[in-house]
Amino acid sequence: MKVLITGAGGFVGQLLAETLLNEEHSVTLVDIFEPPVPRKASAHKQNATCIKADLYSDAKSVLSADLDTIFIFHGIMSAGSEADFDLGYRVNLHSTLNLLEAIRSTCPGVRVVYASSTAIYGQPLPAMPSEATVPTPGSSYGAQKTMIEYAINDYTRKGHINGFALRFPTISVRPGQPTQAASSWMSGIIREPLQGRESVLPCDDDFKAWLCSPRTLIANLRHALTLERGCMPAHIRQVNLPGITADVRGMLKALEEVGGREALGLVKREKPTKEIAEMLDSWPIQFDISKALGLGFKQDDSFKQAVEDFAASLKE
């Protein structure tokens, strides 16, 4: 299979590229900088092509007619796009629309898997929002994701692509450095303390979030490669990926159970800015995921398993 990943220098792009390369697929990695070949896939680096490109101005240059699947992961994260209105729209909306247009003329009908977000939802919401719930985003990031979702629907309806808009939960525990996401602390309060570093917690113990582990996310992205075009109506391609609801109290308990009281003591409380607090409070914390489960997507067993996965990766 020949696969292209945009935003391939980021965490999810690197993890998916590693998985696909180790399965001996041909993978093109694209980002605004030249993305690296994942270290754990170096044995298959001959199957990787790494491209530096600005998709806003030069989307067509990264495409080829023989592509089987395109994963669209590039973007400015939630807090980043809220802080810089122009940049958020340039990257999250306009560059993606330019890419879809380039796909339409270069490799029509190709499978496109778009990384959307539960940030497309905003208050007020029912207790269990589903794909039938009307998006009312409370942030520029959510608005940009919503607009691309509708474009994915329409391009699929017209036969230009075989699109899937997967709404990611917050992914935790992410390795690497903190990001511009408003949810970055949900990984940080685990990742940093398990490495002997302090981390900031901007929420009370009863704050709840909708989370998914990296391992389960990658399994679900791999599953998206197997979905038949007719598994959903051509004009309704959104799927709320499965997550689990975890509160801060439970996250900290998992940290202590895996890393001990010393790790727990490295978590420091801090009040968020008004803008970040409003954004976090606007996100739903539980979803009707019957559609995703019916399509064969999987759910984590517990948040503690994600913490254990990260701790094990540090030993590797």
Disulfide bonds with the S-S distance in Angstrom:
none
